[in-house]
Amino acid sequence: MTIKGGSTIDQSSAERRNSGTSSTFKRRFMVRLVAVFIGGMFLDGYILGIIGPVTGPMRSELQLDALSLGMIAAGPLAGIFVGSPLAGWATDKFGRKPMFLVDMGLFLAASAAQFFVTSGDGAVIQLAIIRFCMGVAIGGEYSIGGPLLSEFSPPKLRGRLLGLTLIAWYVGFMMAFIIGTLMHDVGVPWRIVIGTSTILAFVLFLARIGLPESPSWLITKGRREEALAIAHRYVESPQMHNSITEEIDLRAIQEAQAAQGRTKIKNASVGMLFSRQQWRTTLFTSGFWFCAVTPYFAIATFADDVLNQFGFGGGWAGGVGLSALATAGVVTTVLLIDKLGRRILTVPGQWLCAGILLVIGVWADAPAIFVLALFLAFSFFNAGYTTLTQVYPAELFPGHLRGIGMGFAAAFSRIGAALGTFALPWAISNIGMGPSMVVAAAVALLGAILSQWLAPETKGRTLADISADVAH
């Protein structure tokens, strides 16, 4: 192409120079970001699920008793409890970009360490420590990846993209069971089976190298020019550009108020989650997540035992059936969340699940097939609103608290998961199945009341707009 003065521009060279900010480049970046975060959640589910198929050979070779096996199984839960708030604090302080890579590095190191577990007296301690470290990494994935994805997602797609992560978790858990069982059946050593997570961890570690920092986090640190430059290079959605501009304006107002002595800008801390502006968000996200997972973990973990108590057991009808309906519930919510909104997919389902569990608990002579139908319905609707546990914390906490807020909510939810997993067998033995289901119904009812009171509607809104509302 010729211009004035006889100069000629090579059009293809110009296109190459601008390719770093083209729509195609931006869409590819967004696909990459979603893929590496979904891959991390798939890995989370895979790591938790792969231990099941090889429990037998592990128990035989290492001569594990019930206590030792419990230590190994509980390691990831303890790690999540520690890792979620710790990684959340770190990602708010040091940035999403470095912590996203550090977290996957921990995944990679812990996964590889499983190949080298010895057969001596220290094997149980080795495995418990390794699985604990994996739990720390899983907890970090919640509190690092969730904020990063939410801060790059267009408001009209944010709910679906965050919800996809839970689908990935379920798929990862089921794939681990399938792969682990097949490998075990052909005689693959258990160390190799549980170490297969290393392959995916290595791929994801490489894929995360070079990802940019979150503009929202940069804004909280006063680095506006860097935030705008990253937005120009990586963000295609006009909604997202507007959101970033709103965040810059909101931060400028906060700094101006601080300069006048009206407020003080502080670094993220757990104490700030219970400030006058944030305590409702903290109460809702943590309590909702706790009440969502507590009954599910109890029922799904001991599905066959629970259904056998009602005269209807079997692997397909129990664990597999509940998992399939749970996956269907998550998929349904992901498809509807950005169309119908958050609140309508959060509140009614909890009331319904509380009612289902209450009926199971008080109707002692219910036909077995009816009880099975109720459990399957519970699994579907519970998983549907549990999807929102990945969405609400990433949307409701402001940028400077998004990591630690999501980390705190995830850690609090693990208390519920542990209670549900360890308390149900005791409850069945000591108070009976019916009263145990009534207690589960009470937990679901508490979640319904909390959500009826505090669950907001955030569909289509920018993060800056949501944060401004929460702060008042």
TAKA-V406656 format. One line per field, one symbol per residue. phi: phi as a letter, one per 30 degrees, with the letter a starting at -180 (. if undefined). psi: psi as a letter, one per 20 degrees, with the letter a starting at -180 (. if undefined). Layout:
phi->???
psi->???
//
This chain:
phi->.cbeiidbcddddddddcddbddddddddddddddddddddededddddddddceedddddchdcdddddddddeddddddddddddddddddcjdeddddeddddeddddddddcddcddddddedddddddddeddeddddcdeeddddcddedcedddddedddddddddddddddddddddcjdeddddddddddddddddddddjddddeddeddcicddddddddddcccdeedddddddddddddddddddddidbbdcddadeddcdedcdddddddddddeddcedddddddceddddddcibbjeddcedddddddddddeddddcddcdjdddccdedddddddddddddccdcdeedddddddddeddddddddedddceddcdddedbddddddddddddddddddddcddeddddccjdedddddddddddddddddedcdccbeicddddddddddc
psi->pprqjjqppohhhghhhihijrhgghhhghggggghghhghghghgghhihgijhghghggilpahgghhgghighghhghghghghgghhhgiqgghhhggghhgggghghhhhjprjahjgggggggghghhhghghhhgigggggghiipqhiigggghhhhhghggggghhggggggghhhjjpqhggghihihghhgghgghipiqrqphgghhhjjmgghghggghhiphphghghghghhggghhgghghhhjjhrppqqprhhhikrhhihggggggggggghghghghgghhlgggghhhjjobqgghdgggggghgghggggghhihjghrgghigghhggghggghggghinhkqqghggghggggggghghghhhiiigghihhqrgijgghghggggghhhggggghghhggggghhirgghghgghhhghgghggghhgiprpjpjqqhggghhghi.
//
